[in-house]
Amino acid sequence: MKYYLANNGTPEGPYSVEQLRALNISKSTLVWNQELTSWTPAGNVPELNICFNEVPPAPPQMSDNGYNYSRQEPQHYGVCPKTWLVESILVTLFCCLPFGIVGIIKASHVESAYRAGNYAEAQRYSQEAGKWTKWSFILGIGITLLYVIIYVFSFSRTGYIE
């Protein structure tokens, strides 16, 4: 985009933004182009803000309150490990309550460890949640099979099943 600037009531230009920056214009310098309806101070044209050699103010000092503000964002190493949360809930409801609850607790820690940037801990929680969920499922199936065998055996002895 090319701009004209006013110099003692006389238009000069057109100048590119880089050329205006080299001319060291001020915010009060009047500029114009086809997109502007009238002569406008350069400070009111967002595209020209790079022309002003201003040093930005220092950022505000923040109290740390035990938190290190200079700490970088946590590094994530790939996608979040499988949480096993849905599986743990289903196993808790339908198979084995005690082991399923442990699976839910471990599964709830996976994503929070990942978001904290501790990928190794998130993987460990994922493996533990998977282990507890699988054992709960196997135990639930085993108890169900044992119940069916006892049920069939007890009715076969009473004569209801031939």
HELIX and SHEET records of a PDB file:
HELIX    1   1 VAL A   17  ALA A   22  1                                   6    
HELIX    2   2 ALA A   42  ASN A   44  5                                   3    
HELIX    3   3 PRO A   46  CYS A   51  5                                   6    
HELIX    4   4 LEU A   85  PHE A   94  1                                  10    
HELIX    5   5 LEU A   97  ARG A  115  1                                  19    
HELIX    6   6 TYR A  119  THR A  158  1                                  40    
SHEET    1   A 4 THR A  10  TYR A  15  0                                        
SHEET    2   A 4 TYR A   3  ASN A   7 -1                                        
SHEET    3   A 4 LEU A  30  TRP A  32 -1                                        
SHEET    4   A 4 THR A  40  PRO A  41 -1                                        
END                                                                             
